[in-house]
Amino acid sequence: MADPAEKYVRVWLDDIRPMPSGFDLHVTTQAAAIALIATGTVVKISLDHDLGDEAVTGNGYGVACFIEEGAYRNTLPRLAWTIHSANPVGRANMGRALANAERYWQQHGR
């Protein structure tokens, strides 16, 4: 497992599926994912939507919205993302937020 302070961290967000190769850190909550992204070291994240009890763990959409806002405010470096959620509504919502993030990064020349 990589040190969270290491530059260029690849994050897997999921409460059930094991972390596949190609990722450095496995997190299971919205808060943990956001804390890592906020460091500016995350270069890739793969998102699941449903993370258990939403009142406790949050969800992947909250993470996607955090990324979208950071891109909009130009406070978050561009990162690669994938969505591996089986929830079709959650997948669509996260996809829209992350597509917006991509558009904002392009506008900022990132």
N, C-alpha and C positions, 0 to 999 in steps of 0.2 A: 504494500500500500504506500502511496506517495505521501509525502509530508504536505499538508495543506498550504504551507508557505512556499512550496516549490513553484517556480514559474512554469507556466503552461500546463495547467491541470485540466484533465478530462473527467467530467462528472457524470455518473449514472444515477438518476433519481427514480427509485422504485422501492416499494415496500415488500414485494414478494419475489420478483424475478431476480436471480443471481446476476451479479455484474459480469458482463462478457469481457473478453480480452479487448484491449484497446482503450480501456478506461483506467483511471488512477484511483478515484474515490467513489464509494457507494454511499449515498445518503438516502434517507427515507422520509424526510419531511421538507415541506416548503421552506421553513425557517433555515434549516441547515443548507439547503441549496442556495438560498438568497445570500446567506452569510458568506458562502464561498464566492459567489459571483461578485459580490460587493468588493472583494479584495482586488479585482481586476486581473486575476491570474487564470481564470477559467477561459480556455480556448475552445472547448467543446462541451456540450451538455446534451444528454438524451433524456427526454421527459416522459414519465408516466403521468396520467391525470389523477387517478384514484389512488390515494395513499393510506387508506384506512379511515379512521374516524376523522372526518374533515374538520371538526371543531378542535381537534388536538393536533393533527398533522398538516392541515392545509391541503393544497392540491397543486398539481402541475400548472394549472391555469394561472394561479397566483404568481408562480415563478415566471411564466411567460409574460405576464403583465409587468413584472419588475424589469425584465429584460427590455420590453417595449418602452417603458418609461425612461430607462437609462439611455437607450438609443435616441429617444426623442430629445432628451435634455443634453445629449452629447457628453454624458458622464461615464459611459460604459464602453469599453473597447469592443469592437466587433468580435463575436464568437460564433462558431459553427454550432448548429443545433439539429437534432432529430427528434421525432416524436415516435415513441414505441407503444403508446397507449392503445388499448383495445376499446376504449370508450369512444364511440363515434362522435358524440356531441362535444365531449371534452377535447378530442383530437382536433375537431374543426375550430373550436374556440382558440385553442393554443396556436393552431396554424395561422389564424388571422392575426393574432397579436404578434407572432414572430415574423410574419410577412411585413407587418407595419414596421417592426424593428429594422428589418433589412432595408426597407425604403428610407427610413430615417438615417441609417448609417450611410447609405448612398448619397443622401442629401448633404451629409456632413463630410463626405469624402473619405470615409473610413473603409 
